[in-house]
Amino acid sequence: MENHYRNSEDLTTPEGEFVEAGSLWSLQNNQLTLVDDDRYATALLDDTFAPVTD
């Protein structure tokens, strides 16, 4: 899964969304976006995110 990441710990996004560890994120335009049809959340890529490998 190219350009996909998972967070290694729970976090709260700038939008105030609580996101559990292990959630899937997509990297677009230097910003991570949560892959979730029911809510919108963003985060900056840092060391709490790891790339998804096949």
C-alpha positions in Angstrom: 0.0 0.0 0.0 2.0 2.9 -1.3 1.7 6.1 0.7 -0.3 4.5 3.5 0.7 4.6 7.2 -0.5 3.4 10.5 -0.1 5.3 13.8 1.7 3.4 16.5 0.0 5.1 19.4 -3.4 6.7 20.2 -3.6 10.4 19.2 -5.9 13.4 19.1 -5.9 15.2 15.8 -6.0 19.0 15.3 -9.7 18.6 14.5 -10.2 17.1 18.0 -10.7 13.5 16.8 -9.4 10.7 19.0 -7.8 8.1 16.8 -6.8 4.7 18.1 -3.4 3.2 17.4 -3.2 1.1 14.3 -5.5 3.2 12.2 -4.9 3.6 8.5 -3.8 6.9 7.0 -3.2 8.1 3.5 -0.4 10.5 2.7 -1.5 13.3 0.3 0.2 16.6 -0.3 2.5 16.1 2.7 -0.4 15.6 5.0 -1.9 12.4 6.4 -5.6 11.9 6.1 -7.4 9.2 8.1 -8.9 6.5 5.9 -12.4 6.4 7.4 -15.8 7.0 5.6 -17.5 8.2 8.8 -15.1 11.0 9.9 -12.4 13.4 8.7 -9.1 13.8 10.5 -5.6 14.9 9.5 -2.1 14.7 11.0 1.4 15.6 10.1 3.8 12.8 9.4 6.1 12.2 12.4 7.8 9.3 14.2 4.5 7.9 15.5 3.5 6.8 12.0 5.0 3.8 10.2 4.6 3.0 6.5 2.4 0.0 5.6 4.2 -2.7 3.8 2.6 -5.5 1.8 
